Each structure stands twice: as structure tokens, then as C-alpha cells.
Amino acid sequence: MSIIKKQDFIDSIADALQYISYYHPLDFVQALEKAYNKEQSQAAKDAIAQILINSRMAAEGQRPLCQDTGIVTCFVKIGMQVQWDSDLTVQEMVDEGVRRAYSDPDNPLRASIVSDPAGRRINTKDNAPAVVHIDMVPGGDVEVAIAAKGGGSENKSKMVMLNPSDDIVEWVLNTLPTMGAGWCPPGMLGIGIGGTAEKAAVLAKESLMDPVDIHELMERGAETTEEQLRLDIFEKANKLGIGAQGLGGLTTVVDIKIKSAPTHAASKPVVMIPNCAATRHVHFHLDGSGPAELTPPKLEDWPQVTWEVGENVRRVNLDTVTRADIKEWKMGETVLLSGKLLTGRDAAHKRIQEMLHNGEPLPVDFKDRFIYYVGPVDAIGDEAVGPAGPTTSTRMDKFTDMMLEQAGLMGMVGKAERGPATVESIKQHNAVYLMAVGGAAYLVAKAVKKARVVAFEDLGMEAIYEFDVEDMPVTVAVDSEGNNAHVSGPAIWKANIAELDARLREV
């Protein structure tokens, strides 16, 4: 009989969350390296390169891979013979571990959890509570699988109640393109099938805890229905041409994970949950002998990938750029930003909307300025700012016309696609939308030389900052004529892949 001490469990949770904040699972790194070496789309290849470089930098600096340090999801399997030496419940112990991990002064993590979700949405300040799933299993130890799941990918989760005769692969292929690029591909898709609606969702999430092994499965061949589904979806999803960051390319998913459960004869519940390029999870066991020991990976296991801007890169001074200048920018080109860049995301935009509606003066002059959709991690040491990658721009679509027309904004920087109405608004206002690579937050933060809060300090990480940036790399995703890389890129690469397949069939 194992006796699990409260302190050992809490320490293990806290250590695991710190560990996964800066260490990618090596199997995921290796999958990205395969995708990088295979990729023929230059835009996608550049994006994967930045993700891999960021991954190594985060491991070296022991700072978060992504500014969105996630909502904690924890699967706890407790052996029936285990005893607890604790006055707290398992949920309470996990939450205490979360609090300690996210407030660690050596590597503070961004607190993103809000209470009263349907109302005031007040930040809990410590990223607790976690989502905890508990299962009683045979044995005398405790197995924990813990992940930090970013909101951008979690928001793209899809659920359907199919008819028993409906085709799961068809549903996935029809649904995946509707998810856009806010989940930061390339990543994994976790699919839960069967049970009931909520069971399928838990199965999908738990499947994402498994290692990347699709290439091993391809070599040995499928032995079960689930394995055949994995292979079918993997092949056909990548033929959609969505590619890294939704810019078009050969690799959209690096693995497909599936778990299933028996279900009602009249039902076929299916849930699909993506994991982004900042995939973060770890497993450990406790047997009563002390806290878990997590062995750091070796830095030499990371690929030696470099990324250099091309000869035709456009260098831009944000302090002097004009609307006439941005008319020359073309979709797909690389731009290096220097100068003063404002930030703002959901809460700031909502407050600006309220102030404009009430006729109140804005605390910041946005006229002919650029805004970066970001909620950074707190800085430590000599950092100007902590990891500061882009958040999903689509969430700001409903505010964009207001910001361009009433506030006078000239350009925006974020990740993923913009909706058709927003693209039209960008065109009408001769503005521009630039895309930074999601999943490269530590790399992006190195371009920020100074940072100060200029408005809405009470919003914490959602306050408006002014960054002084130097050579911050971005891609023109929507130019002033309304040309859209997130439409053109995938369409081109879907056609390219179909043409390559046709040639292979002729050989």
C-alpha cells in the first residue's frame, strides 16, 4: 500500500507545470523537424523554423514557449490501494500546485483564468482552479498526466452528434478548414468517439496526452479501427493544404490521436480538439517514495535550425510609416518592424468601445498607429517583457471597423486569419494586417527592447502597453488591397498537393 503525502503531490504538480512551460515534448520537436525538412512552402517552412528556434530558446532560457501559459488540465489515475496523507482533496492539491507554479518568481507564468465566466469574468490571479479528471484504477500508485492548454487552440474545439451511418473522416475534413489558423498549426488533433457528449470530449482531450507516433503506425500498419481512422485522417487532413499558421503547405497536422468508448446504438458523438504548436504535457507516477523526478531533455536533441530573413525583406519604422507607404506592401512579404508598437486585446477593445460609445476621450491616440494583439508574460531580470507571442486576431474582428474608422488605426499585428467583413474593412480603410508566428513567443519577445503600460493597468496582461521593438518579424497577411494570405496560401497548396498526387499516380 502506497501512502502519498500532500506535499509530494503538490510539489510534483508545481514542478511539472514549470517543466512543461519551457520544454516541448521531444517527440513533438522531432515531428516538427520532420515537417520542416519536408516542407516546400517557403512561408510554412519559415514559420516552422521560428517555432523550432523558439522551442530551443525557451528550453535554454527556461522561459515559457508561449505567452498563453494555458488552462491546466490534469488527469489523475489513483490506484485502489493508495492511501493519502492529506487534509486536502485531489482537486485542492492540484490547485495549490497550480498557484505555486504560476507565481514562481524565477519563471512567473501568465494567469489567464477568470471566474464568473458568464458575467464579470474576474481574473483569479493565480491560474487556479484547474480542470481535474479523476479515475480509480487497480494498483498501488498514482499516475498523473498534466497539460497546459492554450485558449487559441481550445477555442477551436468542435463537437457533433453524428448519425450512426455518418462518416467520421468526412466530418473531420469538412470541419477542419472551418477552424481557421487560430489553433496554431502544425499540431495534433485529438478525437473522442462514443460514450456521451461529455465523455467524447474527455476522451478527445486525454488522447492529446499520448506521444507522437503516427510515423511508426504508418510503418507497421493499422490493426484496429481507431488506427485506420488515424492514418486516413492524417493523410487527408494534410492534403487540405492548410499548412503551418494557415499560410498553406504540406503539413497541417503532425499526428492524429483517437480514443473511443461504447455508445448508444442511436448515437455517434464525436469531439475534435486541436493541440497547437505550443503542445505542453508531461506524465509522472507517485508511489509514496517522494515527489516526481522530471529529467530535463538534452539541448543537443533539438535540431539545429536557423532562420534568416530574405534579401527582399522590408524594414519599417513604425514612428514614421505613412498610409502611402503601406500601400506598397504586398501579401506574403516579410516585414521587420522597429519603433513604437501599441498592444491591446479583448478586454481593452471592449473598454475602448464603451468609451467611444459614451463620448469619452481615449487614453491613447491610435491615429496612424499599429496595434499588436498580445497579452504578455511578466518580465523577469533584464527582460523588457516576458514571452509575447500573438493572440488570435479573429476575436478582435468585431472591433476592427471601429478601430480603423473611429480610432484611426492604420495596422494590426496578430495571428491567424481575419473574417471576410474584416478583410473588406481593411481594404476600405487602406489599412494592413500583419501576422506574427503563433508558438514563437519567446523569440518574438527578444525584439521588444522596452515596454510600458500606457492605459488600463487594472486589466493586467490585457492592459495597453507601448512596446519599443527592433526588427520584429511579421508577414503581410492582408494587404491594403484586401489580398489575403490565409485564403490564397491554402488554396494554392491544396491544388499543388493534388497535382503532386496525380503525378505520382502516373509514375
C-alpha positions in Angstrom: 0.0 0.0 0.0 1.4 3.4 -1.0 0.9 6.5 1.1 1.0 9.6 -1.0 1.9 12.7 1.0 0.2 16.0 0.4 3.4 17.9 -0.1 4.9 15.4 -2.5 1.8 15.7 -4.7 1.6 19.5 -4.6 5.4 19.8 -5.4 5.1 17.4 -8.3 2.2 19.3 -9.8 4.1 22.6 -9.4 7.3 21.2 -10.8 5.5 19.6 -13.8 3.8 22.9 -14.7 7.1 24.8 -14.6 8.7 22.0 -16.7 6.2 22.0 -19.4 6.1 25.8 -19.7 9.5 25.7 -21.3 10.1 22.1 -22.5 8.3 20.8 -25.5 7.9 17.0 -25.5 10.8 15.8 -27.6 8.6 13.6 -29.7 6.7 16.7 -30.8 10.0 18.5 -31.6 11.1 15.6 -33.7 7.8 15.6 -35.5 8.2 19.3 -36.3 11.7 18.7 -37.5 10.3 16.1 -40.0 7.7 18.6 -41.1 10.4 21.3 -41.5 12.6 19.1 -43.7 9.7 18.0 -45.8 8.0 21.4 -46.3 8.1 23.0 -49.7 6.1 26.1 -49.0 8.6 28.8 -48.0 6.1 30.7 -45.8 5.2 27.5 -43.9 8.9 26.4 -43.7 9.8 29.8 -42.2 7.0 29.6 -39.7 8.1 26.1 -38.6 11.7 27.3 -38.3 10.7 30.1 -36.0 8.7 27.6 -33.8 11.7 25.3 -33.5 14.1 28.1 -32.8 11.7 29.4 -30.1 11.4 25.9 -28.7 15.2 25.7 -28.2 15.4 29.2 -26.8 12.7 28.5 -24.3 14.4 25.3 -23.2 17.7 27.1 -22.8 16.3 30.2 -21.1 13.7 28.2 -19.1 11.0 30.7 -20.0 7.6 30.0 -21.5 7.2 28.6 -25.0 4.1 30.7 -25.4 2.7 33.8 -23.7 -0.6 31.9 -23.2 0.6 29.6 -20.5 -2.7 27.9 -20.6 -5.6 26.4 -18.6 -4.3 23.4 -16.6 -5.9 20.1 -17.4 -4.9 17.2 -15.1 -5.8 13.5 -15.4 -5.2 11.7 -12.1 -5.5 7.9 -12.0 -5.5 6.7 -8.4 -4.7 3.1 -7.5 -7.4 1.4 -5.4 -4.8 0.5 -2.8 -3.4 4.1 -2.4 -3.8 6.0 0.8 -3.5 9.8 1.1 -1.7 11.6 3.9 -3.5 14.9 3.2 -6.2 17.1 4.6 -7.0 18.4 1.1 -8.9 16.8 -1.8 -7.1 15.9 -5.0 -8.7 19.0 -6.7 -7.5 21.2 -3.9 -3.9 19.8 -4.1 -3.8 20.2 -7.8 -5.0 23.8 -7.5 -2.3 24.6 -4.8 0.3 23.2 -7.2 -1.0 25.5 -9.9 -0.8 28.5 -7.7 2.8 27.8 -6.8 3.8 27.1 -10.3 2.2 30.2 -11.8 3.6 32.5 -9.1 7.1 31.2 -9.2 9.3 34.3 -9.1 12.1 32.7 -11.2 9.6 31.9 -14.0 6.3 33.6 -13.5 3.6 32.2 -15.8 0.6 34.2 -17.1 -2.6 34.0 -15.1 -5.4 33.6 -17.6 -8.2 32.0 -15.7 -11.4 34.1 -15.0 -14.2 33.4 -12.6 -17.8 34.3 -13.2 -17.3 33.3 -16.8 -20.8 34.4 -17.9 -20.7 37.7 -16.0 -17.8 39.9 -14.8 -15.0 37.5 -15.8 -12.7 38.4 -13.0 -9.1 37.1 -13.2 -8.4 34.7 -10.4 -4.7 36.0 -10.4 -3.2 32.5 -9.8 -4.5 30.5 -12.8 -6.5 28.2 -10.5 -8.7 26.3 -10.5 -7.5 23.6 -12.8 -9.7 21.1 -14.7 -9.2 17.8 -12.9 -10.4 14.3 -14.1 -10.1 11.6 -11.5 -10.2 7.9 -12.2 -9.9 5.0 -9.8 -7.8 2.2 -11.2 -6.2 -1.1 -10.0 -2.8 -0.8 -8.3 -0.9 1.0 -5.6 0.3 4.2 -7.1 -0.9 7.4 -8.7 -0.4 8.3 -12.3 -0.7 11.9 -13.4 -0.9 13.4 -16.9 -0.9 17.1 -16.9 -1.1 19.7 -19.6 -1.4 23.5 -20.0 -3.8 24.2 -22.9 -3.8 27.5 -24.7 -7.1 29.3 -25.3 -6.4 29.8 -29.0 -6.4 26.0 -29.7 -9.1 25.2 -27.1 -11.5 27.7 -28.7 -11.4 25.7 -32.0 -12.8 22.5 -30.4 -15.7 21.0 -32.3 -18.4 18.6 -31.3 -21.1 16.8 -33.3 -23.7 14.1 -32.7 -23.4 12.1 -35.9 -25.9 9.6 -37.1 -24.6 6.0 -36.7 -24.2 5.7 -40.5 -22.3 9.0 -40.9 -18.6 9.1 -41.9 -16.3 10.4 -39.3 -13.4 11.1 -41.7 -15.8 13.2 -43.9 -16.9 15.2 -40.9 -13.3 15.9 -39.9 -12.3 17.0 -43.4 -15.3 19.3 -43.7 -14.8 20.8 -40.2 -11.0 21.3 -40.1 -11.0 24.1 -42.7 -13.7 26.0 -40.7 -11.4 26.1 -37.7 -9.0 28.6 -39.4 -5.5 29.0 -38.1 -6.2 30.2 -34.6 -5.2 26.8 -33.2 -1.6 27.5 -34.5 -0.9 24.5 -36.8 1.0 22.4 -37.2 -0.2 20.5 -34.2 -2.2 17.4 -33.3 -5.9 16.7 -33.4 -7.4 14.7 -30.5 -10.6 13.0 -31.4 -13.0 11.3 -29.0 -15.7 9.0 -30.3 -18.6 7.4 -28.5 -19.9 7.4 -25.0 -22.0 10.5 -24.4 -21.3 14.1 -25.4 -19.2 14.9 -22.3 -17.4 11.5 -22.4 -16.3 12.1 -26.0 -14.9 15.5 -25.1 -12.8 14.0 -22.2 -11.6 11.2 -24.5 -10.5 13.7 -27.1 -8.6 15.8 -24.5 -7.0 12.7 -22.9 -5.9 11.4 -26.3 -3.7 14.5 -26.7 -1.6 13.3 -23.8 -0.2 10.4 -25.9 3.2 10.7 -27.7 3.5 11.4 -31.4 3.8 8.1 -33.1 2.0 8.3 -36.4 5.1 7.5 -38.5 5.6 4.3 -36.5 2.0 3.4 -37.1 2.4 4.1 -40.8 5.4 1.7 -40.9 3.7 -1.2 -39.2 0.2 -0.7 -40.5 -3.2 -0.4 -38.8 -4.5 -3.2 -36.6 -7.7 -1.6 -35.3 -10.5 0.7 -36.5 -9.0 3.6 -34.5 -5.6 3.1 -36.0 -7.0 3.0 -39.5 -9.0 6.2 -38.8 -5.8 7.9 -37.6 -4.0 7.1 -40.8 -6.9 8.1 -43.1 -7.4 11.4 -41.3 -3.7 12.2 -41.1 -3.2 11.7 -44.8 -6.3 13.5 -45.9 -6.1 16.4 -43.5 -2.6 17.2 -44.7 -3.8 17.2 -48.3 -6.1 20.1 -47.4 -3.0 22.3 -47.8 -3.8 24.5 -44.7 -0.2 24.3 -43.6 1.8 26.0 -40.8 0.0 29.0 -39.4 -2.7 28.6 -42.1 -0.4 30.0 -44.7 -0.5 27.0 -47.0 1.8 24.0 -47.0 2.4 20.2 -46.8 1.9 19.7 -43.0 -1.1 20.8 -41.1 -1.1 18.0 -38.5 1.8 16.1 -37.1 -0.4 13.4 -35.6 -4.0 12.3 -35.1 -5.0 10.9 -31.7 -8.2 8.9 -31.2 -9.8 7.4 -28.1 -13.3 5.8 -28.2 -15.9 4.3 -25.8 -19.0 2.2 -26.3 -22.1 4.4 -27.1 -25.8 4.2 -27.5 -27.0 2.4 -30.7 -28.7 5.6 -31.9 -25.7 7.8 -31.3 -22.3 8.6 -32.6 -20.9 11.5 -30.6 -17.6 12.9 -31.9 -15.4 15.7 -30.4 -12.3 17.1 -32.1 -9.9 19.2 -30.0 -6.7 20.6 -31.6 -3.3 20.9 -29.8 -1.3 23.8 -31.0 2.4 24.3 -31.9 3.0 25.0 -28.2 2.0 21.5 -27.2 2.8 21.1 -23.5 2.2 18.0 -21.3 4.1 15.5 -19.1 3.3 12.3 -17.3 4.6 11.1 -13.9 4.0 8.5 -11.3 3.9 8.7 -7.5 4.5 5.6 -5.3 4.9 7.1 -1.9 8.7 7.5 -2.2 8.7 11.2 -2.7 7.8 13.8 -5.3 8.2 13.1 -9.0 11.6 13.5 -10.7 11.4 15.0 -14.1 14.5 14.6 -16.2 15.3 17.6 -18.4 15.8 16.8 -22.1 19.2 17.3 -23.6 19.6 20.5 -25.6 21.5 18.6 -28.3 18.3 16.7 -29.0 16.9 19.9 -30.6 17.5 20.3 -34.3 20.0 23.0 -35.4 17.5 25.0 -37.4 18.3 28.6 -38.4 16.1 31.2 -39.9 17.3 34.2 -41.9 15.2 36.9 -43.4 15.3 37.0 -47.2 17.1 39.7 -49.3 13.8 41.3 -50.2 12.7 41.9 -46.6 11.1 45.3 -45.9 12.3 47.2 -42.9 9.7 49.6 -41.4 10.0 52.4 -38.9 6.6 52.5 -37.1 7.3 56.0 -35.9 7.4 57.5 -39.4 5.5 55.0 -41.7 2.6 56.5 -43.6 -0.6 55.2 -45.3 1.1 55.8 -48.6 3.9 53.6 -47.5 1.7 50.6 -46.6 0.0 50.7 -50.0 3.3 49.3 -51.4 3.3 46.3 -49.1 2.2 43.1 -50.7 0.6 40.0 -49.3 3.1 37.4 -48.2 6.1 39.6 -47.9 8.3 39.7 -44.8 8.4 42.9 -42.8 10.7 43.8 -39.9 9.1 46.3 -37.6 11.0 48.8 -35.5 9.7 51.7 -33.4 6.7 52.1 -31.1 4.0 49.5 -31.2 0.8 49.6 -29.1 -0.8 46.5 -27.7 -4.4 45.6 -27.0 -6.7 42.6 -27.0 -10.2 41.6 -26.0 -10.8 43.5 -22.7 -9.0 46.6 -23.9 -11.0 46.7 -27.2 -14.3 46.3 -25.3 -13.4 49.2 -23.0 -12.4 51.4 -25.9 -15.8 50.6 -27.5 -17.6 51.6 -24.3 -15.6 54.9 -24.1 -16.3 55.8 -27.7 -20.0 55.0 -27.2 -20.1 57.3 -24.2 -18.2 60.1 -26.0 -15.2 59.8 -23.6 -11.7 60.7 -24.7 -9.5 57.7 -25.3 -6.4 57.3 -23.1 -4.2 56.6 -26.1 -4.1 58.2 -29.6 -4.4 55.4 -32.1 -4.4 57.6 -35.2 -2.0 56.1 -37.8 -0.6 53.7 -35.2 -0.2 49.9 -35.2 -1.6 47.6 -32.5 -0.3 44.2 -31.5 -2.8 41.7 -30.2 -0.9 40.3 -27.3 -1.1 39.6 -23.5 2.5 39.1 -22.4 4.0 37.2 -19.6 5.5 39.3 -16.8 9.2 40.2 -17.3 12.0 38.9 -15.1 15.6 40.1 -14.7 16.7 42.4 -17.5 13.8 41.4 -19.8 11.8 44.3 -21.3 8.8 41.9 -21.4 8.2 38.2 -20.9 7.2 35.9 -23.8 4.9 37.9 -26.0 3.5 36.0 -29.0 0.3 37.0 -30.8 -3.2 36.1 -29.8 -5.9 35.0 -32.2 -6.9 38.1 -34.2 -10.3 36.8 -35.2 -11.6 37.6 -31.7 -10.9 41.3 -32.5 -12.8 41.2 -35.8 -16.0 42.7 -34.3 -14.0 45.7 -33.1 -11.8 46.3 -36.2 -14.1 48.6 -38.2 -14.4 50.7 -35.1 -10.7 50.9 -34.5 -9.9 51.7 -38.2 -12.7 54.3 -38.7 -13.2 55.9 -35.3 -9.8 55.4 -33.6 -7.8 55.9 -36.8 -5.7 52.8 -36.5 -3.5 52.1 -39.5 -2.4 48.5 -39.0 -2.8 45.4 -36.8 -0.5 42.5 -35.8 -1.8 39.2 -34.6 -2.0 35.5 -35.5 -4.4 33.6 -37.8 -6.9 34.7 -40.3 -9.4 37.6 -40.4 -13.1 37.2 -41.3 -14.4 38.4 -44.8 -16.0 41.5 -43.3 -12.8 42.5 -41.6 -10.8 42.0 -44.7 -13.2 44.3 -46.6 -12.9 46.9 -43.8 -9.1 46.7 -44.0 -9.3 47.3 -47.7 -11.8 50.2 -47.4 -9.6 52.0 -44.9 -6.3 51.3 -46.7 -5.0 49.6 -43.6 -3.0 46.4 -43.3 -3.0 43.2 -41.2 0.4 41.6 -40.3 0.9 38.1 -38.9 3.4 37.1 -36.3 4.1 33.4 -35.7 1.9 31.8 -33.0 4.0 29.5 -30.9 7.2 31.6 -31.1 6.5 33.9 -28.1 10.0 33.9 -26.5 11.6 34.6 -29.9 9.2 37.5 -30.6 9.8 39.0 -27.1 13.5 39.3 -27.9 12.5 42.0 -30.5 10.9 44.1 -27.7 13.5 46.4 -26.2 11.3 48.5 -23.9 7.7 48.1 -22.6 5.5 50.3 -20.5 1.8 50.3 -19.6 0.0 53.3 -21.1 -3.6 52.5 -20.4 -6.0 50.2 -18.5 -3.4 49.0 -16.0 -6.1 47.3 -14.0 -6.5 44.8 -16.8 -3.2 43.1 -16.0 -1.9 41.3 -19.0 -4.7 42.7 -21.1 -3.6 46.3 -20.4 -2.5 48.5 -23.3 1.3 48.6 -23.5 3.6 50.5 -25.7 6.5 48.3 -26.9 9.7 49.7 -28.4 10.5 46.9 -31.0 13.5 46.3 -33.1 13.3 44.1 -36.2 10.2 42.3 -35.1 9.5 39.7 -37.9 6.0 39.6 -39.3 4.3 38.6 -42.6 1.8 40.7 -44.6 -1.3 38.6 -44.2 -3.9 41.1 -45.6 -2.5 44.0 -47.7 -4.3 47.3 -48.3 -5.9 45.9 -51.4 -7.6 43.1 -49.5 -5.4 40.3 -50.7 -5.5 37.6 -48.1 -2.7 35.1 -47.4 -4.9 32.8 -45.4 -7.2 32.3 -48.4 -4.6 32.3 -51.2 -2.0 30.1 -49.4 -4.1 27.1 -48.5 -5.9 27.2 -51.9 -2.6 27.2 -53.8 -1.1 24.4 -51.7 -4.3 22.2 -51.9 -4.0 22.4 -55.6 -0.2 21.8 -55.5 -0.7 18.7 -53.4 -3.4 17.3 -55.7 -1.1 17.9 -58.7 1.8 16.1 -56.9 -0.5 13.1 -56.1 -1.7 13.0 -59.8 1.9 12.8 -60.9 2.7 10.1 -58.5 -0.2 8.0 -59.7 1.1 8.4 -63.3 4.5 7.0 -62.4 
